[in-house]
Amino acid sequence: MPLNTLFYLALILLSGLVFGRLVRLIKLPNVTGYLIAGLLIGPYLFKLVPLDLTRQLDLVSEMALAFIAFSIGAEFKTSYLKKVGLTPVVIAVCEALAASTIVTAVLVLLKFDVKIAILLGAIAAATAPAATIMVVKQYRARGPVTETLLSVAALDDAVVLIAFGFAMAIVNSLQRPGEVSVMTSMISPFVEIIGSVLLGFLLGILLAIPMRYSKEDPNRLIVTIAFVLLGSALATALRLSPLLLCMCLGAAFINIYTPSNTILRLVENVTPPIFLMFFVVSGMGLDLSAVPKIGVIGIVYVVCRVIGKVAGAYVGAAMMKAPAPVRAYLGYALVPQAGVAIGLSLVAANALPELGQAIRAVILCATLIYELVGPAITKIALEKAGEITRYA
């Protein structure tokens, strides 16, 4: 009997729910269970879901990331930004640059190719906001570490785009000296960031208009979902950042439309199955056979990136005189890495075809490790900071 896509979607939802419940018994976040479910039913282990179908489920990932970015942006109320000031910006820059610098420096010292060291260093700056926000929501974490974490995770995307743009400019100049304009390569990420921010704020302002004339919650929910999906689609079409654009959409909307909290609660009621499917699908893409291929370069990347995140976050928090728990625990909550890093690895692999396979193997293996242990580390960090007061 041939099975259609609806069957596999049902399998994804049910397996994610079961494993999400099972990992609670050992006090791990639901996200870890979703990833394990995907790993088990995916095309690389028990092969319950065929490989070609996993490639067709990119739509789920795009939708989930759009709503996650929208939710993060909705945390940026003007009153909150006035209270925290530049602290999240400084921490985001410090932790991203520290991870990049340490990974690049150690790989160069170990005599690896300078070009691959530079690109892997730039990718090391990326953090996955999806896993972070899911852990925060599950345990209803509250406190200075949580607030700073959400802001830093949101800003991280912008910092990574800039760092990767500079890295690509340097690598292009090393690959083809005199043929590629370094200035053009460096300007490109700034254009992407500015375009994403401006279009995101414009859509947030436009979203507030129909809300003033729509009184029924179902209609408000429909309009909100439509705008979030539209933002992600426009970003992809215009080669902008969907994460940044949807984040700015959420930030503009939360500050312009006064009853926006009601809308956010409506959105939160429909997103759990989308988020669950996103993480199960992410787990389905994790190939355990990549682990033996990474060798020394992969071990250096995985370890040095964590050291850079922890040290950089500490230095940034200390510079801004943030509370002691922020200095001590924030860096550990920035360990997860996924979608953005994988996307950048594709660009890097295209830029260095001769080293493309090595770059992809390192990033995919690191993603497997970070995504499986990252949510648990985030949970432990927030627990140590005293910001988890209940277990869901």
C-alpha positions as CSV (number, residue, x, y, z in Angstrom):
1,M,0.0,0.0,0.0
2,P,1.6,3.3,-1.1
3,L,1.8,5.9,1.7
4,N,1.4,9.6,1.0
5,T,2.8,12.7,2.6
6,L,0.0,13.0,5.2
7,F,1.0,9.6,6.7
8,Y,4.6,10.8,7.1
9,L,3.4,14.1,8.7
10,A,1.3,12.1,11.1
11,L,4.4,9.9,11.9
12,I,6.5,12.9,12.5
13,L,4.0,14.5,14.8
14,L,3.3,11.3,16.9
15,S,7.0,10.2,17.1
16,G,8.0,13.8,18.2
17,L,5.3,13.8,20.8
18,V,6.3,10.4,22.2
19,F,10.0,11.1,22.4
20,G,9.4,14.5,23.7
21,R,7.6,12.9,26.6
22,L,10.2,10.2,27.1
23,V,13.1,12.5,27.4
24,R,11.3,14.4,30.2
25,L,11.7,11.2,32.3
26,I,15.5,12.0,32.3
27,K,14.9,15.7,32.7
28,L,15.9,16.7,29.2
29,P,14.2,19.4,27.1
30,N,11.5,18.4,24.6
31,V,13.6,19.6,21.8
32,T,16.2,16.8,22.4
33,G,13.4,14.3,22.2
34,Y,12.1,15.7,18.9
35,L,15.6,15.6,17.4
36,I,16.1,12.0,18.6
37,A,12.7,11.0,17.1
38,G,13.8,12.5,13.7
39,L,17.2,10.7,13.9
40,L,15.5,7.3,14.5
41,I,12.7,7.5,11.9
42,G,14.8,9.3,9.3
43,P,16.5,8.0,6.2
44,Y,19.9,7.3,7.9
45,L,18.8,4.9,10.7
46,F,15.5,3.0,10.6
47,K,14.5,4.6,7.2
48,L,10.8,4.9,8.1
49,V,10.8,8.2,6.2
50,P,12.4,8.2,2.7
51,L,15.3,10.5,1.9
52,D,13.5,12.3,-1.0
53,L,10.6,13.2,1.3
54,T,12.9,14.9,3.9
55,R,14.0,17.2,1.1
56,Q,10.4,18.1,0.4
57,L,9.8,19.2,3.9
58,D,11.9,22.3,3.7
59,L,8.6,24.3,3.8
60,V,8.1,23.2,7.4
61,S,11.6,24.5,8.4
62,E,11.0,27.8,6.6
63,M,7.6,28.3,8.4
64,A,9.0,27.3,11.8
65,L,12.0,29.6,11.5
66,A,9.8,32.5,10.4
67,F,7.5,32.2,13.5
68,I,10.5,31.7,15.8
69,A,12.1,34.9,14.5
70,F,8.7,36.7,14.8
71,S,8.5,35.5,18.5
72,I,12.0,36.7,19.3
73,G,11.3,40.1,17.7
74,A,8.2,40.4,19.8
75,E,10.4,40.5,22.9
76,F,12.0,43.8,21.8
77,K,9.5,46.2,23.4
78,T,10.8,49.8,23.6
79,S,10.6,49.7,27.3
80,Y,12.8,46.6,27.4
81,L,15.3,48.1,25.0
82,K,15.6,51.2,27.1
83,K,16.2,49.1,30.2
84,V,19.0,46.8,28.7
85,G,20.6,49.5,26.5
86,L,23.6,48.2,24.5
87,T,24.3,45.2,26.7
88,P,22.9,42.5,24.3
89,V,24.7,44.2,21.3
90,V,28.1,44.2,23.0
91,I,27.7,40.6,24.2
92,A,26.5,39.4,20.8
93,V,29.5,40.9,19.1
94,C,32.0,39.6,21.7
95,E,30.7,36.0,21.8
96,A,30.5,35.8,18.0
97,L,33.9,37.3,17.3
98,A,35.5,35.2,20.1
99,A,34.2,32.0,18.6
100,S,35.3,33.0,15.2
101,T,38.8,34.2,16.3
102,I,39.6,31.1,18.4
103,V,38.4,28.6,15.8
104,T,40.3,30.3,13.1
105,A,43.5,30.8,15.1
106,V,43.7,27.3,16.4
107,L,43.1,25.8,12.9
108,V,45.9,28.0,11.5
109,L,48.2,27.1,14.3
110,L,47.6,23.4,13.5
111,K,48.6,24.1,9.9
112,F,45.2,23.7,8.2
113,D,44.5,25.6,5.0
114,V,44.0,29.3,5.9
115,K,41.0,29.6,3.7
116,I,39.1,26.8,5.3
117,A,40.1,28.1,8.8
118,I,38.7,31.6,8.0
119,L,35.4,30.2,6.7
120,L,34.9,27.7,9.5
121,G,35.8,30.5,12.0
122,A,33.1,32.8,10.5
123,I,30.5,30.0,10.6
124,A,31.4,29.2,14.2
125,A,29.9,32.6,15.2
126,A,26.3,31.3,14.3
127,T,23.9,30.3,17.1
128,A,20.5,28.6,16.6
129,P,17.8,30.6,18.2
130,A,15.2,27.9,17.5
131,A,16.4,25.4,20.1
132,T,17.0,28.2,22.6
133,I,13.6,29.8,22.5
134,M,11.9,26.3,22.7
135,V,13.8,25.6,25.9
136,V,12.9,29.0,27.3
137,K,9.2,28.5,26.4
138,Q,9.0,24.9,27.8
139,Y,10.4,25.8,31.2
140,R,8.9,29.3,31.3
141,A,12.4,30.7,32.2
142,R,12.4,34.2,33.5
143,G,15.3,36.4,34.6
144,P,18.2,38.5,33.4
145,V,20.0,35.5,31.8
146,T,16.9,34.6,29.8
147,E,16.1,38.1,28.7
148,T,19.7,38.7,27.6
149,L,19.9,35.3,25.9
150,L,16.8,36.0,23.7
151,S,18.2,39.4,22.7
152,V,21.7,38.0,22.0
153,A,20.3,35.1,20.0
154,A,18.3,37.5,17.9
155,L,21.2,39.9,17.3
156,D,23.6,37.0,16.5
157,D,22.2,36.6,13.0
158,A,23.2,40.1,12.1
159,V,26.7,39.7,13.5
160,V,27.2,36.4,11.8
161,L,26.2,37.8,8.4
162,I,28.7,40.6,8.7
163,A,31.5,38.3,9.9
164,F,30.8,35.8,7.1
165,G,30.7,38.6,4.6
166,F,34.2,39.7,5.6
167,A,35.4,36.1,5.6
168,M,34.1,35.5,2.1
169,A,35.8,38.8,0.9
170,I,39.1,37.7,2.3
171,V,38.8,34.1,0.9
172,N,37.8,35.5,-2.5
173,S,40.8,37.8,-2.6
174,L,43.1,34.9,-1.7
175,Q,41.5,32.6,-4.3
176,R,41.5,35.2,-7.2
177,P,43.8,38.1,-6.3
178,G,42.9,41.2,-8.3
179,E,39.8,39.6,-9.9
180,V,37.3,40.1,-7.1
181,S,36.5,43.4,-5.4
182,V,37.1,43.1,-1.7
183,M,35.0,46.2,-1.1
184,T,32.0,44.8,-3.0
185,S,32.2,41.5,-1.0
186,M,32.3,43.4,2.3
187,I,29.4,45.7,1.4
188,S,27.1,42.8,0.4
189,P,26.3,41.6,4.0
190,F,25.5,45.2,5.1
191,V,23.0,45.6,2.2
192,E,21.4,42.3,3.2
193,I,21.0,43.4,6.8
194,I,19.7,46.8,6.1
195,G,17.3,45.5,3.5
196,S,16.0,42.9,5.9
197,V,15.5,45.4,8.7
198,L,13.8,48.0,6.6
199,L,11.4,45.6,4.9
200,G,10.7,43.9,8.2
201,F,9.7,47.1,9.9
202,L,7.6,48.1,7.0
203,L,5.7,44.8,7.1
204,G,5.2,45.2,10.9
205,I,3.7,48.7,10.4
206,L,1.4,47.4,7.6
207,L,0.4,44.4,9.8
208,A,-0.9,46.8,12.4
209,I,-3.3,48.5,9.9
210,P,-5.8,45.6,9.3
211,M,-5.6,44.7,13.0
212,R,-7.3,48.0,13.9
213,Y,-10.3,47.1,11.8
214,S,-10.5,43.3,12.6
215,K,-12.3,42.5,15.8
216,E,-12.5,38.7,15.6
217,D,-9.6,36.6,16.8
218,P,-9.7,34.0,14.0
219,N,-9.4,36.8,11.4
220,R,-6.5,38.5,13.3
221,L,-4.7,35.2,13.5
222,I,-5.1,34.6,9.8
223,V,-3.7,38.0,8.9
224,T,-0.8,37.6,11.3
225,I,0.2,34.2,9.9
226,A,-0.1,35.6,6.4
227,F,2.2,38.5,7.1
228,V,4.8,36.2,8.7
229,L,4.8,33.8,5.8
230,L,4.8,36.8,3.4
231,G,7.9,38.2,5.2
232,S,9.8,35.0,4.9
233,A,8.9,34.6,1.2
234,L,9.9,38.1,0.3
235,A,13.2,37.7,2.2
236,T,14.0,34.5,0.2
237,A,13.0,36.1,-3.1
238,L,15.0,39.3,-2.5
239,R,18.0,37.3,-1.1
240,L,17.6,38.9,2.3
241,S,17.7,37.2,5.7
242,P,14.3,35.6,6.6
243,L,15.3,35.5,10.3
244,L,16.2,39.2,10.5
245,L,13.2,40.3,8.5
246,C,10.6,38.3,10.5
247,M,12.4,39.4,13.7
248,C,12.0,43.1,12.8
249,L,8.4,42.5,11.7
250,G,7.7,41.2,15.2
251,A,9.6,44.1,16.9
252,A,7.7,46.7,14.8
253,F,4.3,45.1,15.4
254,I,4.8,44.7,19.2
255,N,5.6,48.4,19.6
256,I,3.0,49.8,17.2
257,Y,-0.1,47.8,18.0
258,T,-1.0,48.1,21.7
259,P,-3.1,44.9,22.1
260,S,-0.4,42.9,20.3
261,N,0.0,40.5,23.3
262,T,-3.4,39.0,22.5
263,I,-2.3,38.3,19.0
264,L,0.9,36.7,20.2
265,R,-1.0,34.4,22.5
266,L,-3.2,33.3,19.5
267,V,-0.1,32.6,17.4
268,E,1.4,30.6,20.3
269,N,-1.6,28.3,20.2
270,V,-1.0,27.2,16.6
271,T,2.8,27.1,16.4
272,P,3.6,24.1,18.7
273,P,3.0,21.4,16.0
274,I,5.0,23.5,13.5
275,F,7.9,23.7,15.9
276,L,7.7,20.0,16.7
277,M,7.8,19.1,13.0
278,F,10.7,21.4,12.4
279,F,12.9,19.8,15.0
280,V,11.9,16.2,14.0
281,V,12.6,17.1,10.4
282,S,16.0,18.6,11.5
283,G,16.7,15.3,13.3
284,M,15.9,13.4,10.1
285,G,18.7,15.3,8.3
286,L,21.4,14.3,10.8
287,D,23.6,11.6,9.4
288,L,25.6,9.7,12.0
289,S,28.0,8.4,9.3
290,A,29.5,11.9,9.0
291,V,30.9,11.7,12.5
292,P,34.0,9.5,11.7
293,K,34.8,11.8,8.7
294,I,35.6,15.0,10.6
295,G,38.9,14.1,12.3
296,V,41.0,16.6,14.1
297,I,39.5,19.6,12.2
298,G,36.0,18.7,13.4
299,I,37.1,18.2,17.0
300,V,38.9,21.6,17.0
301,Y,35.8,23.3,15.6
302,V,33.4,21.7,18.1
303,V,35.5,22.4,21.2
304,C,37.0,25.8,20.3
305,R,33.6,27.2,19.2
306,V,32.2,26.4,22.7
307,I,35.2,27.9,24.4
308,G,34.8,31.1,22.3
309,K,31.1,31.4,23.0
310,V,31.6,31.0,26.7
311,A,34.6,33.3,27.0
312,G,33.2,35.9,24.6
313,A,29.9,36.1,26.4
314,Y,31.7,36.5,29.7
315,V,33.9,39.3,28.5
316,G,31.0,41.1,26.9
317,A,28.8,40.8,30.0
318,A,31.7,41.9,32.2
319,M,32.4,45.0,30.0
320,M,28.7,46.0,30.3
321,K,28.7,45.2,34.0
322,A,25.8,42.7,33.6
323,P,24.6,40.7,36.6
324,A,26.9,37.8,37.7
325,P,24.6,35.0,36.5
326,V,24.7,36.5,33.0
327,R,28.5,36.5,33.0
328,A,28.6,33.0,34.4
329,Y,26.0,31.1,32.4
330,L,25.0,33.0,29.2
331,G,27.7,31.5,27.0
332,Y,26.7,28.0,27.7
333,A,23.1,28.7,26.5
334,L,24.5,29.8,23.1
335,V,25.9,26.4,22.2
336,P,23.1,25.2,19.8
337,Q,23.9,25.6,16.1
338,A,21.8,24.6,13.1
339,G,20.1,26.2,10.1
340,V,22.1,29.3,9.6
341,A,25.4,27.4,10.0
342,I,24.3,24.8,7.5
343,G,23.2,27.5,5.0
344,L,26.5,29.3,5.3
345,S,28.4,26.0,4.9
346,L,26.8,25.6,1.5
347,V,28.0,29.1,0.4
348,A,31.4,28.3,1.8
349,A,31.5,24.9,0.0
350,N,30.6,26.6,-3.3
351,A,33.4,29.2,-2.7
352,L,35.9,26.5,-2.1
353,P,34.9,23.4,-4.2
354,E,38.1,21.6,-3.4
355,L,37.4,21.9,0.3
356,G,33.6,21.8,0.1
357,Q,33.2,18.2,1.3
358,A,35.4,18.8,4.4
359,I,33.5,22.0,5.3
360,R,30.1,20.3,4.9
361,A,31.2,17.2,6.9
362,V,32.5,19.4,9.8
363,I,29.4,21.6,10.0
364,L,26.9,18.7,9.7
365,C,28.7,16.7,12.3
366,A,28.9,19.7,14.6
367,T,25.2,20.4,14.1
368,L,24.4,16.8,15.1
369,I,26.5,17.2,18.3
370,Y,25.3,20.7,19.2
371,E,21.6,20.1,18.5
372,L,21.5,16.9,20.6
373,V,23.4,18.3,23.6
374,G,22.8,22.0,23.1
375,P,19.2,22.2,24.4
376,A,20.2,20.2,27.5
377,I,23.2,22.5,28.2
378,T,20.9,25.6,27.7
379,K,18.4,24.1,30.2
380,I,21.2,23.4,32.8
381,A,22.6,26.9,32.4
382,L,19.2,28.5,33.0
383,E,18.6,26.1,35.9
384,K,22.0,27.1,37.5
385,A,21.1,30.7,37.0
386,G,17.9,30.1,39.0
387,E,15.6,31.1,36.2
388,I,13.8,27.8,35.8
389,T,11.2,27.4,38.6
390,R,9.0,24.8,37.1
391,Y,9.4,21.6,35.1
392,A,7.0,21.1,32.1
